[in-house]
Amino acid sequence: MKQQPIGIFDSGVGGTSIWKAINKLLPNENTIYLADSINAPYGPKGEEVITKLSIKNTEYLLSQGCKLIVVACNTATTNAIKYLRANYKIPFIGIEPAIKPAALRTKTNAVGILATKGTLSSALFSKTSDEFASHVKVIEQVGEGLVELIEEGALNSNQMKVLLESYLKPMIKADIDYLVLGCTHYPYLMPILSKMLPKTVNIIDSGEAVARQTKAVLLQNNLINTATVGVTSQFYTNGNPEVLRGLLNGEPYVKFLDF
């Protein structure tokens, strides 16, 4: 059981930012990454559809013998993880926007959050915001079009820069000092965001926190892989394999999978 892989799924290639954090912290773990790029983004699809897609992804990863599944998608976490945990026996690690640390650390009492419509409109996000951020001004922005451009490999396109400028403008005007990235695709935008935002703005994503939680749950369930040889990482996508391979710096095992 310990040598069985960790499964990771996302609506597309963005969850590789979570895979990188997990792989860095847990280099001895075998992993299988599933990119449901043909259905990206999940954000506008509604809870019922998002849950069905999450079930499909989970069933595939279970068929590959995964011992734990990381839902490396904010939208799938906020809409479907409750169902997944109730209906499957293995542990699930979810992701939600890091609004709590931003709200606790802000000095300007203003924080920005860039996320998908599905995440910002979810009950889980609303509950977290009400609990931890009711005392600060939260500027919410749906990142419409960003996931699609990343999935197309247009990360550094002029269209991307124009969209980001329009999304950041009200946040800068509100004097935010923290920007929360509420989608696992968005960490790939950090080099661009850093150039557009004032130096006083801190950017928060969930990668390291998810990796630490994954390790904690593996330890709790006695599932840490102690073997140091034969470790494999497999990546599957139903979209363009070259986009996924590009974000992984040429990772050799990237294959198209019609799922």
Steps between C-alpha positions, in 0.01 A plus 500: 500500500782743584649474151170563326482841331352828612233604252462865403234646273411844371277652235817533293872566522490750788510238773856422399589794726368283786680191366830690505453596866408141595788353302745739664384414853440128435752394233463129580128492417372355174247733338239493226378836370176531305426815297136522389590774252217425260256620768702799623409726661270345759405840643187581294357145491292483818521265799327198341726490194814570704413213735445260208836596349669458839346153535628406153852614590488324837383172347790502255759568770352228718523258207874575499528404869545844651525503881404867541354760264584869488223708345740753348220731390341770714167475318481121531593521868240761588225325303572126517740394773226455759332247271830323423591462866154364579504241222857372478713342770842645420620839629440813290705819524320812383597854412328823583619859457736617775271782608562425869876578509449806277229638729708437812817660361369803310615841622288703257183306587449428131573174320434385146395157380528382144297181446250324278128570514438151639732560794383851587133400489543182707361451849842393631670820386216711641526322835880546518475868405229568756699327771842651441467807274189682620719776651689582178408623154516211254517586130380192313581458133392219270800417280291451188709380207821434695468122527418470130812697401722288726348182356575631151863564591450878470644578843706799388266629232393861466140390556601357839668825603199709394263280703722507809538878486122541498456256789773651718406866449218512762714304744791741473257791534367344823857483639514122550813361659415132437380331183359149545520271198183291513570267207787253460564630147581845632841439665637481145402868471715607795793636291256721306300599811818597685585750226151650494441531874662748741794356696291527817255231381565142614370215283368187672430163343417168664770268365726464804208478743341221293830311489537524879141381550561210261804392701308532828213280375742240362673486839168474686399205284843335497520540122838673453707322235835402651642354178756723330538321166265454208299815574282605206289801405242452225304780333185456294296759312201493267624828354825597330789303658752763387343769722524270801854394410604864464390585854693198629828603335497206264386231746526184285190310612215711362235315301166571338216311664145503366307506827 
